[in-house]
Amino acid sequence: MKRFLLTAVLVLFAFSAMAAESPIDKGSMIVGGSAYFMTQSGDLYKVGDESPTTIAFMPEFGYFIAPSIMIGAMVHFENYKIGDSKQTFLAFGPMIAYYFNMNPTQIKGAIYPYVKGMFMMGTEKYENGGTEKYSGTQFGGKAGINFMLADHVALDFGVLFTSDSFKQKEPTETESVSGTTIQVGAGIQAFVF
């Protein structure tokens, strides 16, 4: 039954997307996201003889409910490792975006600046001899541009700001802690219209 419902929803979105005339028209869909790999070295970042490595993925899916206005969902996965210590973060939740139509007559080569807002719920697991588990929320915004390489494919460049608030759940519950992050990233977006 779940597969049938998922298939029906995807077919409905596909048919409504066929009526759109631009990537950011009502009925268009967007699938994409960003990924990054980071390794740090030097005395500043070393812990003992080890240097940290971070891998992160931020896929997203969206549907344009009106010209330039998109609603959707985003996932944030991050894995950080240094020596025997490992930290895994997973969050997901809704997002809303507004795209600015800078060139309504042509698609290939067009630039679509955007602003996005998101709210995610997540979990974090930290392992270093023992295991600590956290849960909490993440909200923030992203501003960037999509540069259309072809009619349906764009390069995505953006700056992401998030505010996080997490509380340790295991081994014992603690008070929540909070912090902010600013990331600069790039990715690929596919538009269906």
C-alpha positions, 0 to 999 in steps of 0.5 A: 500500500505504501509503495502504491501511494508513493508511486501515485504521488510521484506520478501526480507530481510528474504530470503537474510538472509537465505543465510548467514552462520554467524551472521555477514555475508552479508545478516544477520539482527540484531534486538535488543537494550538496556534498562535501569532504573535508580533511584538516592537517597541521599542528592546529588541527591534530589531536595526537598524530591524527587529523580530522576527516569530515564527510557531509551530504545535504540532499533536498526535494522541493515542489513549486506551489506557485511561481518562485515559491517552493516547499520541500524537505531537506536531510543533513548527514554528517560524519566526523572522525579523528583517531578513535573518536567518531561523531555522526549527525542526522537531521531532516525536516521541512523547508521553504524557498523563494527563487528570484527570476532574473531571466524569464526568457531563457533557461540555459545560462540563467541565474536564479538567486534564492533564499531558503528557510528550514527546520530540522529535527536530528540525532547525534552520536559521539563515540570515543571509548563510550557512546553518547547520544544527543537529540535536538533541533536545527533551524536556519537559512540558506542564500545562494544561486542556481546557475543553469548549465542546461534546461534541467540541471543547475550548479548550486552555490550557497551560504548556509547558516544553522542554529543548533540546540541539542540535549544529551540523552545517553548515558545520562540526560543533561541540559541542552547546549546550543551553537551556530554554524556557517558553511559555504558549499556547492552542489547540483540541482535537477529540475523537473518541469 
